[in-house]
Amino acid sequence: MSVVFVPKRQRGKAQINQETIQRLLDENDQLVRCITEYMQKGRATDCVQYQQILHRNIVYLGTIADASTEIPPDNINPCETNTLAESTDTSEVTEQGD
């Protein structure tokens, strides 16, 4: 059973830590190997259940990653920030070769 599966009574109570994430990554590695092996043997229909578990794990990891990214403060407007081209003073550039 996937480590992502959590009974309804325990949902929202799980502690997400580096160990849990590493177990998911290890499980995903094993799932990919299993799927590859079945595909090489021509048993694509046997892969479906493993692909579903892999998909669920990847979505879960993506959700964790999205939730853990830092959101910039609301008072910073990306349109007002200076770009390199805007902040470069070109008045000192002179032509050479005349």
Secondary structure, 3 states (H helix, E strand, C coil): CCCCCCCHHHCCCCCCCHHHHHHHHHHHHHHHHHHHHHHHCCCHHHHHHHHHHHHHHHHHHHHHHHHHCCCCCCCCCHHHCCCHHHHCCCCCCCCCCC
